[in-house]
Amino acid sequence: MTRETGTQHDMLNQQPNHDRRMRIIDRLDEIIVQGAKNLAILNGGAVIAMLASVQALINKPEYLCLCFKTYALRALICFLLGAFLAAITFFFHHGYVYRTYQDTNTQMKWKKIVWGILITSATFALGGGSFVTYGIWKAI
């Protein structure tokens, strides 16, 4: 004789789907945290490298500085924006994780914001690297 009612049986059937959804959210949470950390380190290191290279170019001949200076400054701006976006990802990520057990539409909106910021940060990192590469190619 079973003691389960219809409602309990439905809840037990929904439990595996709920558990799977929570595991996916936990994995996404870890991916977002690690991705934001890595982008912050990548862009922050690139900012330091660009500042060092600009400082080294200050005492060089005029033609080298003029060719590379604009590209170096553009790359520096891209890397700075990328590092800033990676840093603020954590604030928006908190909003995403906080709403995990609440309204799904609000949670999806926060997830899109977080992923959009991460993709934009990665795009700035690639853009900065492209400016550096093109600037070096043009200066040589």
C-alpha positions in Angstrom: 0.0 0.0 0.0 1.5 3.4 -1.0 1.0 6.5 1.0 1.8 8.9 -1.8 -0.9 11.2 -2.9 -1.1 12.6 -6.4 0.6 15.9 -5.4 3.5 14.1 -3.7 3.9 11.9 -6.7 4.1 14.9 -9.0 6.6 16.6 -6.8 8.8 13.4 -6.8 8.6 13.3 -10.6 9.7 17.0 -10.8 12.6 16.5 -8.4 15.1 15.2 -11.0 14.4 18.1 -13.3 14.9 20.5 -10.5 18.1 18.9 -9.4 19.4 19.0 -13.0 18.6 22.6 -13.3 20.3 23.5 -10.0 23.5 21.6 -11.2 23.5 23.5 -14.4 23.1 26.8 -12.5 26.0 25.8 -10.2 28.2 25.0 -13.2 27.3 28.3 -14.9 28.1 30.1 -11.7 31.6 28.6 -11.6 32.2 29.4 -15.3 31.2 33.0 -14.9 33.3 33.5 -11.8 36.4 31.9 -13.4 35.9 33.6 -16.7 35.6 37.0 -15.0 38.7 36.4 -12.9 40.7 35.3 -16.0 39.5 38.3 -18.1 40.4 40.7 -15.2 43.9 39.2 -15.0 44.4 39.2 -18.8 43.2 42.8 -19.3 44.9 44.1 -16.1 48.2 42.5 -17.2 47.9 44.0 -20.6 47.3 47.4 -19.1 50.5 47.1 -17.1 52.4 45.9 -20.2 51.1 48.7 -22.4 52.0 51.3 -19.7 55.5 49.9 -19.6 55.9 49.9 -23.4 54.6 53.4 -23.7 57.1 54.5 -21.0 59.9 52.8 -22.9 58.9 54.6 -26.1 59.0 58.0 -24.6 62.7 58.4 -25.1 62.9 56.8 -28.5 63.1 58.6 -31.9 60.1 60.6 -33.0 59.1 58.5 -36.0 58.7 55.3 -33.9 56.7 57.1 -31.2 54.3 58.7 -33.7 53.6 55.5 -35.6 52.9 53.4 -32.5 51.6 55.9 -30.0 48.1 56.1 -31.3 47.7 52.4 -31.5 49.2 51.9 -28.0 46.8 54.4 -26.5 43.9 52.8 -28.3 45.0 49.4 -27.0 45.5 50.8 -23.5 41.9 52.1 -23.5 40.5 48.8 -24.8 42.4 46.9 -22.1 41.3 49.3 -19.4 37.6 49.0 -20.4 38.0 45.2 -20.6 39.5 45.1 -17.0 36.7 47.4 -15.7 34.0 45.3 -17.3 35.5 42.1 -15.9 35.6 43.7 -12.4 32.0 44.8 -12.4 30.8 41.5 -13.7 30.8 40.3 -10.1 28.2 42.9 -9.1 25.8 41.8 -11.8 26.6 38.1 -11.1 25.4 38.6 -7.5 22.0 39.7 -8.9 21.9 36.6 -11.1 22.8 34.2 -8.3 20.5 35.9 -5.8 17.5 35.3 -8.1 18.3 31.7 -8.8 15.3 30.5 -6.8 13.0 33.3 -7.8 11.3 34.4 -11.0 12.8 32.7 -14.0 12.3 35.7 -16.3 14.2 38.0 -14.0 17.0 35.4 -13.6 17.3 35.1 -17.4 17.6 38.8 -17.7 20.4 38.9 -15.2 22.1 36.0 -16.9 22.0 37.8 -20.3 23.5 40.9 -18.7 26.4 39.0 -17.1 27.2 37.1 -20.3 27.0 40.3 -22.3 29.4 42.0 -20.0 31.8 39.0 -20.2 31.6 38.8 -24.0 32.2 42.6 -24.2 35.2 42.3 -21.9 36.7 39.6 -24.1 36.0 41.6 -27.2 37.9 44.6 -25.7 40.8 42.2 -24.9 40.9 41.0 -28.5 40.5 44.6 -29.8 43.4 45.8 -27.6 45.6 42.9 -28.9 44.7 43.8 -32.4 45.6 47.4 -32.0 49.0 46.4 -30.5 49.7 44.0 -33.3 48.7 46.4 -36.0 50.6 49.3 -34.4 53.8 47.2 -34.2 53.4 46.0 -37.8 52.9 49.6 -39.0 55.9 51.0 -36.9 58.2 48.3 -38.3 
